[in-house]
Amino acid sequence: MSGASHVMATLSPSAEIVGRVTELTAVEAFLVDATARALVLEGEAGIGKTTLWRAGVEAARDRGYTLLAAQPAAVEAELALAGLRDLLRDVPPDVQARLPRVQQSALAAALGRDVADAPDVDGGLLGVATAGLLSVLAQEQPVLLAIDDLQWLDDASGAVAVYALRRLGDANVRLFASCRSGPDAPLPFALQQALPGPALARVRLGPLSEGAIRRLLRLREGISLTRLESHAVYVASQGNPFFALELGRAGISTDASGAILLPQGLQGLVDARLGELPARTRDALLFVAALSSPTLGVLGKLGVEEDLETALAAGVLELYGARVRFPHPLVSSAAWAAADEHRRREVHRLLADAVEDDEERVRHLAAAAEPPDRRVSELLASAAAAARRKGAPSAAADLLSRARELVPSTSRDRWAELSAQAAEAHAQAGHWDSVLELVEEAQERLPAGAARAAILVAAGEMRPGQEELLTRAVAEAGETAVGVHARIALSEQQGFGGRWRDGVQVTGEAVRLARQLGDPGLLAVALTWFGGHKLLDSQLDGRRDIDEAAAIARDLRSLPTTVFQTPQTWQGVSLLFGDDPHGALAFFEGRLAAARERGDDLSAFQSMQLIVLAHARAGELGCATLVGRQALELVDVLGYEYGRPVLLGALATVAAYEGDLEHARLLAAEAVAGLSAFGDRLWSTFALGALALTELCAGDARAACAHAREIGDRFPGQECWWSFHQGDELEALVLAGEHEQALARAEALRAAGAELALPRFLVWANRGEGLVRAAEGDLAAAEAVLGTAIAGHEQFGLPLERGRTLLAYGHVLRREKRRREARSVLEGALAELERIGSRHFARAAQEELQHVGGRAPAGEHELTGAEERVARLVAQGHSNREVAAQLFVEVSTVEATLTHIYRKLGLSSRSQLAHMFR
């Protein structure tokens, strides 16, 4: 029976889900958890429950569920059994015919069909009949009762559904519903009592993040907002996607303080309510709207406390202890927008005298000021310096931007100084559009020189395509500290374009100049980039320069750079591409924590993109996907267009390993196209590698070779030590029948592996040669060289590559008709690849095992061959480490397999296992 035939026609495919990584993960886990019975999505109106519900319905369909869906409306709540009729309307008659006659008749009568001998139907009989029907359906495939807006389901249908769910026993029937409800509120139809404990999961949808709101508006409505506009929409909508979309459709504008001015239509709706209040009360509301945290103490100083009592009584304001707030930000925005600009400035001036926090006082002064105002400009600059010391570059950037606006036109040098500080703060905070605006303005208003160069340098920290600008900055800055930063920024542009040797030369000049200037912090930054470009150029002595920079950083405790662009990042990079992904993770996660603590969002994103790569290389594909999704959300907060294709290339590799080849192909193609548009030759190498892997997995060896060849053309005369495409390239060459070329590539890789002391190159070379020998029929030679490859895996921690090598070795043993040994090796490969989640290569291992012959796949409580092998070795008294060594797998694989064995057999100890296998 097809699950698709049971979906209501009103359900359309879900749109792209924005900002719901955690919630999507919970839905996916629910659909595969054998113990789960119900999942309810909860939240306020407009928060996105239906969108996520539809995505869950689509995911269930893809997993082969029979879908029984209903979307009741408020007007149907009083129509008895309307919801049940929607749920069961498409169940085929032949399924109902398998029920006892009396239950068939009860269902037919309840569904509005004419039945001559219909019994008097009570809730109990109808519940039994519904439970029977669901049990019959569940015998063929799992069943999902999908109900959107559970609160509108009529009482009779709800009672029947709950009655049936309680009596279904082990039948694979689940309830997936959305419900409008408050936190911890009881669910309709006493669902918690019917399905107590872990059988019922509740997922509450909170507000979307600011980045998700920005992406939502762009995807759904094609609306591209500036950072300040998107922040105003986020604040006004309180992260509610429905309200944000309504604001976006109506049009956005803000005042000098960044507060949103409601569109005329929405303003009119709220004005009607506010218009019922006295004029003095409406005026007093302006103070509440302008304060970041309105308290009775501050409002009392202003003498408006009594005027607000009418608003509290009317429900326009709410009192929480000593704090006052509007019931929704839209009301606050409407109250503020009702005043003219002169009155709003006056309110800010009065608040500047009433608030105690220094930064908030300065912000009110800035909102009240009219340029030029040198005094307020300097106060803002001081507040910005304090914000940067606290690690809040975004706040500093906003304060500096306003400080620039208030500088007298005669003070060009001060304007240039503040602009340079603002550009740097915006770059650190990831505000690309603001950086570009400052650069363009600087080129128009300032003459060539170090002051202008300091502003131009900020543009180099964000994305490729700025080399001409940075070359100009180097020339203008001369032999100054700005000149050091300009050279570093230029080298970054050269690195994006794949010209790492040029980057080595330019950063070498930066190191020379920093030593000459005698600034240790600046020297450490220059050394970091000098060593980094060496590593990108496969000059591994760059590690020494990075270590020297790290030693200086330890002495100084901080460097004049972002959290990401520090020696620790490059030390992590050295470990990642030196095949120690877990060691690299420790460095990258440390950088991420530091970036979050300091509010350095760009560094946080850049750290996350490396964490994705590290998880993928460590064989932790689920973790890589989860972090990747979170990083994509952060990209939207930053408006950092270059970051998206960088991430997609990494996620494409994960999707290919997981066996989702079409998705992998789409991700990788988008990544290559996006990065090529930027002129990037660094991260696009990883995206091309993902395409090569995807086509290899799809069996298109020629296409895989073409992508690998494109990568190789970027590194003429050398082997790129940080690329991971070479092993896939060798396998593709063998599959394409290019045996001589494969042997030549293997020999070149072997030489590079010896020169760079890189074990994975040696393993790939041996695995590639082994595949060639096997394809040519020289099985003895293939076995010998593949055995060497397996031994080589002991020197580095890439479990996925180990699983692939074991797969190749088991293939050769099978062809040599050494069935017992082949089965042992292939079961070890399968266990490793299944643990990792590499479905594509796990399927290949399963196919090899089928060719070996022997027992059929295990049932639910029967051990697989791999599990039985582990169980017998453990029962014989071997340690987990000894079992891992005999089966050519990781110790963690043995531990995970033992957990499955204990669960299947109902055991809890090694002694019980030993007793069973006596």
N, C-alpha and C positions, 0 to 999 in steps of 0.2 A: 504494500500500500504506500503510495507516495505521500510524504508529509506535506508537500506543497499544496496538495489538493484540499487541505483542511484549513488554509489560511483565508481569512475573510478578504473579500475583494477590496475593501476599503483600506487595507494596509498597504502602504507604499514603501519602497525601499528607503531605509533611513539615510538621512543626509550625513555628511562627515561630522563625527562627534568632536566637539571642541572642548578641551579643558576638563575631561572626565576620565583621566587615566586610572585613578583608583577605583572608580565606580565600574568602569568597563572590565577591569581585572576581576572585580567581585562577581560580575554577571558571568564572565567566562568560567570562573572557578565553580560557580553554582551549577552550570550546565554539565560539568564533568564529575562533580562530587557525588559519589554513589549514595552518600548518607543524607544528602540535602532533600528537603521536601517542598520548601517554599522560600521565595525571595520577594520582598516588598520594597519597592523604591518609594521613598517618602520625601516630601518637601512642599514648599509653598507654591501657590499658583505662578506659572510662568518660569519656574526654575529649571525646566528641561526634563521632567520625568518622562513625558511621552516620547521625546526624541530618543532617550536612552532605552525606554521600553521597546520601541520599534527596532533599535539596534540589537537588543537581546532576542527578539523574535526572529530577525534575520540570521543571527548566529545559531539559534536553535534549528532553523530550517537547514542551514548548511551542515549541521551535525546529524541530520536524519530524524529529527523529532517529528511526530505527528502533532500538528499545531491546531488547537481549538481556541479561537480567539474571540474576544468581545471587547467593544469600546462603548460602554453605556454612557448616556448623557443624563444631565440632571432631570430632564423632563420624563425620563424613563424610570426614575426611581420608584414611582408609584405603580408601575405596570407589572403585575405579578408574573414571574417567570420569563420576563422579556430577555434578561441576561442569559438564562439557561438555553432559551431558543437560539440565541446568537451563537453560543458555544457549541451546540450540538447540531446546528442546521445542516452541516455538510458531511456528517458521518454517514457513510454508505448504508443502504438498507440491509445488505448482506451481513454487516457487522451486528446490527440490531437483531437480526434474525437468529443470532447465536445465543440470545438471552432466553430465559424461561418466558412462556407465553404471557403470564400476568405482568412481568416487567416490561415486555414489549408494548403491551397495551397501555400501561401506565405512562411510558415515555411518549407514545404516540399522542395520547390525550393531552399531556402537558405541553407538547410541541404544537398543539393546535390542529392535529389531524383527526379526521372523522374515523372513529373506531366503533363498530356495532356493539361489541361486548366489553367496552371499556369499563374497568372497575372504578369504584370511588377512590380517587387518588389522594392519599395523605402524604405529608412530608417524609415520613419514614419509608414508605414504599417507593416513592420517587428517588429518595436518597440511595436506597438499595439498588434500584435499577440503574441509576447513574454510576454508582460504584462498579456494578457489573459490566456496564458498557466500557468504562475506562480500563478495567482489567483486561477485557478482550482486546482492546486496541493496544495495550501495553505488551501483549504477548508477541506482537510483531515488531514494534519499535517503541522507544520511549515516547511518552505523551507529555505535552506542555499545555496546561491551562493558562492562557495569556489574557489577563484582564487589565485594561487601561482604565484609570479612574475608578478604583475599587469602591470608593465612597458613594458612587452613583449606582452601583449594582442593587437591584431590587432585593428586598428582604427575603423573599421566597427563594430566589436563585442563590443568594448567598448562603442561606441555611442548607440547601441541597448540596452545594459545592463543598461546604465544610463537613457535612455529614459523610459525604463520599470520601473525602480526603482522610478522615479519621479511620475509615474502615478498609483502606486499600492494602494494608499490610506491606509486603515487599514489592508490590507492583511498582514499576518505574513510571510513576505519574507525579508531576510537579506543578506547583502553582507559581506563576511569575506575574506579579501585579505592580501597578503604580497606585499611589494613594496620596491624596492631599491631606496632610495631617501635621500637627505640631510635634516638637521634640518629645519623645517618650509618651505620646498620647496613645490610648488604647486603639487597636485596629478594629475595623468593622467585623461583625459576626463572631466576636470572641475568638478571633483567629489564634491569639497567643495561647489560650487555654486548649484549643483543639490540637495545636502543634507545638508543644512546649519544648524548651531547651534548644539544642543546636539544629533541630529539624527546620526551624524558622529563622531566617536571617532578615534583618532590616538594614537597608542602606539609605542613609539620609543624604540628600543632595543639598549641599550648601551653595553659597554664592560662587560664581566663576571668578577666576583670577583676572587681574587687569589685562594681562597678555591674551587670555582666552577671549575676553570681551572684544579686544581689538581685532583678533583673528576672526571672530564670529561676524563682526560687521563687514569685514573685507570679503569673507567667503559667501555670506548669504546675500549681502546687499551691494557688494562692490564698492564699499565706502572705505577710503583710506584716510585715516585721521592722523594728525600730528600727535606727538607724545602727550602734549598738554591737553589737547582735545580729548584723546582717549582716556586720560586720567579723569577729566571732568565727567565724562559719560560714566565711567566706572563708579565714581563717588555718587553721582546722582541716581544711578540705577541700583546701587548697593550690590552690584554683581549679579543682578537678576537678568538673565538673557532676554526675556520678553520685553522688559522695560528698556533695556539697552537698544534692542532693535527698533522699538517705537521711537526712541530719541533719535537714533541714526536716520530713520526714514524721514522724520520731521525736520531735520537740519540742526546743526550744532553751532553755537557761538559762545564765547566766554568773555568775562570782563577782565580788567587789569589784574585782579587778584587770582585769576584762574578759575573762578566760580562759573558754573554753567548758567547760561541764560536760556530759560525754557522756550521752545518754539511756541508760536502764538496759540496754536490749538491746545496744547497741553497747559500752557499758562492760563488760558481761559477757564479750563476745567477746574483748576485748583483755586483760581481767583474767586470763583463763585462761592467757594466755601470760606475763604479768608475774608471776603467782602462782608460777611455777616458780623465780623468782629469790629469793635470800636477802633477809630483811627489811631488812638494812643497805643492800643494793643498791637495793631499791625506794625506800628513803628517800633515798638519794643521787640517784636519778633526779629527785626533786622540784627539786633545784637546777638541773639541766639544763633541765627543763621551764619554770622561771620566768625563765631568762635569755634576753635577746633574742639574744645571740650567745655561747653557752657556749664558753669556751676552757679549755685545760688549766691556764693560769696562774691564772685565777679559781677554778677548781675545786680547784687545789692549795692556795690560801689557805684554803679552807673545810675542807680535810682529808678530802675524799671521793674523791680521785682513785683510790685503790686499790679502794674499794668499787665503782667503776664498771667495773673490768676484767671482772668476770663478765658484765655487760650487754653489753660489747663482744664478748666471746667468744660470747654467745648470739645476737648479731645484733640485739639490742634497741637498741643504739647503734651509730653508725658514726663512724670517726675520719677527718677530712680535715685533714692537717697538724696544726696546733695546735688545731683546732676539733672539737667533738663535736656530733653531731646525731642525732635520731631518724630512722629510715628513712621515717616518714610522720607528719605532724602529729597524726593521730588517736591514735597511740601516745603522743605527748607529752600530749595532752588526757586520755587515760585514766590515765596515771601521776599527773597533777596532781589529777584528780578523785578518786583513791583516798584522798587525805589529807583529814582533817577541817579545818574552818576555822581552828582554833587552830594546827595545825601549819603550815598555809599562811602564816599571818601571821608565824610564827616564822621560816620560810624567807626571807620578804621582809626581815625585820629583819637577818638574817645577811648577806644579799646586799647590803644597803645599805652595810655596812661593807667589802665585798669589791670592789665594782665601782669603776671609776675615772671613768666618764663622769658628769658632774654631773646631767644630766637623768635618766639611768637611776637614779642613786642616789636622787633625790627621788621617782621613781615607786615604787621599792621601799619607801621610807619611808611614802608615802601608802597603799600597799596594806597595810602592816603597822599603820598607825595606827587608833585607835578614837576617834571624836569625843567631846568636843571636843579639838582639838590645835592650838593657835594657832601653835606653832613650825613644824610641818610645813605648815600652811596658808600661812604666809608664804614658806616655801621653795618651795612649789608656785607661788605668785604670781610669785616672782622667776624661776622657770624658765619660766613662761608668757610673761613679758615678753621673755626671751631668745629664746624660740621665735618670737614675733611679729616681733622685730627680724630674725630670720633668714628671715622670710617664710613661716612655717609656721602659719597660723591654725588649722588642724585640731588640731595638737598643742597649741597654746595653749588652745584651747577645752576640750580634755579635761583639761588640768592645772588650769584655772580652775574647772571643774565640781567636781573633787575638792577644790580649795581651799575652795570654798563649803561643802561638806559638813562640813569640819573646823572651821569658824569657831564659836567659842562663841556660844551663844544670846543672850548679853548684848551682843554686838557687832553690833547691827543696822546701823549705818552702814557697817562694814567689809563685812558681808554684801552690802549694797546695792551698794557700790563694785565688789566682785568679781563680782556678778551682772551689772552693766552691762558690765564688761569681757568676761565670758563670753558675754553676748548678742551683743556686737559681733563677737567672734571666731567664734562659731557662724554668724552671718549672713555673714561674709566667707568662711567655709569652706563655706557652702551647706547647713548642717544645719537645715532648716526646722522639723522636729519638735522639736528642742532649743530653738530660739528661742521657739516657742509655749509650751513648758513653762515657760520662764523668765518670759515675760510673764504667764502665768496666776498663777504663784507670786508675782511681784512685786505684782500687784494685790491678792492676798490678804494679804501680809505687810507691805507698806509703805504709809505715808500718801501722799496726793497731794503732789507736789513735784518738784524738779529731779532728785532721785536716782531716783525711780520713772520719771520721763519718759525718762531716759537708757536704761532697759531697754525701755520701750515703743517707742522709736525704732527699735530693731533689727528689729521686725516689719514695718516699712514697706519694707525693702530686698528683700523676697522675692517678694511676689505681691500682686494686688489684693485688695480686700475689707477693708482695715484703716483706712479713712478715719476712722471714728468714733474708733478708738483713737488715731490720730495727731492728730486735732483736740484730744483730751483732753491728749495729750502737749505740744502747743503751749501750751495754757492753763497746764499745770502747770510747764513749764520757764521761762516768763517771759522776761525780757531777758537771757538767758545764752547761753553757747556751745552748751549743750544745746538751747536754743531755736532756734538757727540750724539745727542738725541736724534738729530736729523739724519745722520749716517745710519743709525740703528733702524730708523723708520724706513729709509731707503732700502736697506738690506732686506727688510721684511717684504717689501714689494718685489724685490728680485727673487726672494725665496718663493713667493706665490707663483712666479712665472717659471720656476724650475731652474733658475740660474744661481745655484747655491755656491758655486765657485766665485762668482762675482760678489755674492754676499759675504764670503770669507774675506775677500780683499777689503771690502768697505768696512766691515766690522773690525778688521785688523787695524784700519786707520782710526776707528773710534777708540780702540784700546790704547793706541799710541797717544792720541790726544788726551784721553782721560788720565793717563799716567803723567803726562806733561802738566796738566792742570792741577794734579795732586789731590783729586777728589776721590776718596776710596769708594764711596757709594756709587758714583758714576762709573768708576772703573769696574766694579762688580757687575753692573748692568751690561756694560760693553763686553766684558768677558763672557757673560752668559750667552749673548747673541753670537759672539765669535765662536764659542764652542758649539753652539746649536747649529750654526751653518756648516761647520765642519762635519758634524754627525749627519746632516742631511746630504752632504756630499760624500758620505761613506768614509770620512777621515775620522777614525775612531779615537785618535789622540785628542779630539775635542773634549773628551771626558775630563782631561786634566784641566783645561780652561774652566770648565763648569765647576769642578771641585774647588779650584782657587776662588771662584766667585762665591761659592757656598761658604767657604771659610771666612771671607770678608763679611758676608751677610750675617753669619753667626756673631761676629764681633760687633757689628753695627746694630744688629737686631731688626733692622728694617732697611729697605732699599727704595730709592726714588723711582718706583715703577709699580705696575699693577701686580696684584697677587699672582696672576698667572705667569707673568713674564719674569719669573724668578728662577734661580738655579735649581730649586727643588723640582720644578716642572720638568726641566731637561734631564735631571737625574732619573725621574720617573720614565721619561721617554727612552732613555738609554736602557733601562731595565725592560720596558715593554718590547722594544725591538731587539733586545738581547735575549728574548724568550723567557722572561720572568714576569708574566703578567700579574701574578699576585703581589710580587714585590712592588711593581709599578702602581698597583691600585692603592697601596698605602700612601704613596706620594700624592697621587691625584686626589684622593679623598681628603687628604690633609689640606691641599690647595682649595678644594671646594668648601671645606668647613671655614677656612680663613676668609675666603671671598664672601661667604654668606654673613659671617660675623661683621665684616667691614662694609657690607652693602655694595660690594663690587660685582654687579650682575654680569658684566661681560666676562670677567675672570671665572665666575661661576659657570657660565655656559661653556667656555673654552675647556674648563676642567672636566665638565660632564661629557663632552664629546670624546675626550681621551678615556674616560671611564667606560664609555660604551665599547670602544675598541678593546680595552683591557679585559672586560667581561667576556667579549666574544672570543678572544684568544684563549682565555682561561676555560672555555667551554661552558660558560654560564650564560646561555642564550636568553633565558627569561629575564635575568637581571639587566642584560644589555638592552633588551626591548623596553623595559620599564623606565630605565634612566633616559633612553633615547626619546621616549614620549614626553617625559618631563622637560627635557632640554628643548624640544620643539616648542613647548608652551613658552619657555623663557625667551626663545627667539622672537616670539610675537610681542612680548613685553618690550624687548629692545628695539624692535623694528629692524633687526639685523638680517637683511636678506641673504647675505653671503653665508650665514650660519646654517640655513635650512638645507641647501644641497650638500654641505659638508656632512651633516648628520645622516642624510638620506643614503649616502654612499655606504656608511657603516651599517645602517639598518638593512640595506639590501643584502649585505653579506650574511647577516643573521637570518633573514628570510630564506635565502638560498639553502643554508644548512638545515633549516627547519623543514625544507621541502616545499615551500610555497613559492614555486618558481615564477609564476606569472606576476605575483606581487613583487618579488625580488627584481624582476626585469623592469617593471614600471618604476620602482624606486631608483634603481641604478641609472636608468635612462634619463630620468629627471635630474638626477645628481650630475651626470656628465654634461647634460645640456646647460644646466644652471652654472656650473663651475667653468665651463668653456666660455660662456658669455662674459665671465669676469676675467678671462685670460689666465685662470689658475691651472698650474701643472703639478701642484703638490697634492691637494686632497682629491683632485680628479684621478690621480693614480690609483687611489683606493677604490674609487667608483668604477673605474675600468676593470680593476681586479675583481670586483663584485660581479660585473657583467661576464667576465671570463669564467668565473666559478659557476654562475647561473647557467650559461650555455653548456658547460661541461656536464652539469647535472642533468640538463635537458637532452643530452646526447648529441648536440650539434658541435662536434669537435672543431670543424673549420671556423665557425664563428668564435669559439673560445680561443683558438690560436690567433685569430685576427686581433682580438682585444689584447691578448698578452703581447703580441708583436708591437702594438701601438705603445704599450708601456715600455718595452725594451728599447724602442727607438728614442725614448727620452733620456736614456743613459748609455750613450754610445761608448764602447770601450771599457765599461765597468758594470759591476753587479750592484744594484741598489740594495743595501743591507736592510732598509726598513720596509721594503715591499714584501707582500705575502703572496704574490701571484705565481711565483716560479714553480711550486709544486703542482698547481693546477695546470700550468702551461705544459709541463712534462707529460702529465696524464693525458692531456688533450692531444698532444703530438702523437702519442702511442695510439690513441683511439682513432686518429686520422690516418694511421699507417705510415707516418713520417718517422721511421725508426732511426735512420742515420742522423737526422736532425735532432731527435730526442737524445741520442747518445752524446752528440756534440754539446747540447745544452747541459746534459748531466755532468759532463767533464768540466765544462766552464763553471758550473755551480760548485762542483767539488773543489776546484782550485780556489774559488772565491771564499768558500767556507773555511778552507785551511788558512788563507791569508787573513781573514777577518775573525778567525776563531769563533765561528758561528755554527753551532751544531745542527740547526735546522736545515741549513744549506746542504750539509753532508748527508743528512737523512733523506732529504728530497732527491738528491743526486742518486743515492743508492736505491730508493724506492722507484725512481724513474727508470733506472737501468734494469731493475728487477722486472718491471712491467714490460720493457722491451724484450728481455730474454724470454719471459713467459709467452709473449705474443709470437715469438719466433720458434717456440717449442723447446727451447733449451731450459727445461724445468729445473735441472740440478743447479745450473748457474743462477737461475732466478731465485731459487730457495736460498742459496748461499748469500747473495747480495741483499736479499730482503731480511735475512737473519741479522746481517750487519746493521741494517736500518733500524730494526727493532731494538737492538742493543744501544744504538745511538739515542733513542728516545729517553734513556735513563738520564741524559745530561740536560734536559730542558723540560719545562712543564707546559706542554700543549696537548692536552688529552684528546682533542678532536683529531689532531694529526696522527696521534698514536693509534686511534681507532681505525683510521683509514689505512695505515701501514699494516695493522693486523689483518684487515680485510683483504688486502693484496696478498699477504703471506698465506692466509687460509685458502684463498683461491688456488694458489700454486700447490699447496698440500692436497687439496681435493683432486686436482688434475693428476697428481702423482698417485692417486688412489690410496692415500694414507688417511683413510676416513676418520679413524679415531682421533688422530692428531688434528686433522682439519676441523672436525667438529669442536674440539676444545678451543682452538684458536678463534674460530668464527663465533663461538658463543661468548668468548671474552670480548671480541670486537663488538658484538651486538649489545652486550650488557653495557659497555662503555658508551657506545653511541646513543643508546636509549636513555641512559642516565643524563647525558648532555642535552638530549632533546633534538639531536640531529636526525630528523625523520628520514631525510633522503638517503643518507648513507646507512642508516639502520635498515631501511627496506632492502638496500643492496646486500647487506649481511644476511638478512632473512632469506633472500633468494638463493644465495650461496648455500645456506644451510639446507634448503629444500633439495638442491642438487646433490648434497652429500647423502640424503636419504635418511631413513630411520623413523623415529617416532613422530606422531602428528603434534601440532601445537597443543599446548596445555590448556585445560579448562580452567574455570574460575578458581577451583581449590586444588588444582594439580600443578606441580612444579614444572617450569620450562626446563629445557635441557641445561641452560646456563645456571639456573637456580639449583637444579639437582646436583650439578657438578660442585658448586660452592657448598651446598649442604653436606655432601659426602666428605669433602675435604675438612670442613669444620668439625663434622662428627668424628673424624679420625684424630682430632686433637690439634690440627694445624691452627696457627694464629692467623688473623686477618692479613697480616703482611706476607706470611708464607703462602696463603691462598692466592693473593694478588700476584706474587711472583710466578707461581705455577701457571696461572691463567693469563698472564700478560696483561693485567688490568691494574688500575689504580686502587689503593686501599679504600678510598671513599666509595668506589664502585662495589667492592665486596661488602662494605657496611650497609649500603643502600639495598643490595640484593638480600642480605640477611634479614633486614627489616621486612621485605616483601615475603620472605620464606616464613618467618614467624607469624605474620598476619594470615597467610594462606593456611598454614597448618594448625593455627591456634596455639602456638607455643610461645614461651617467654624466656627460655634460657638455652645455652649451648648443651647443658647436660640432658635436657629433654630431647634435643635434636639428636644427640649421640645415642640415646636410648631407642629412638625411632628407627635409626639406621643400623642397629645391631644385626 
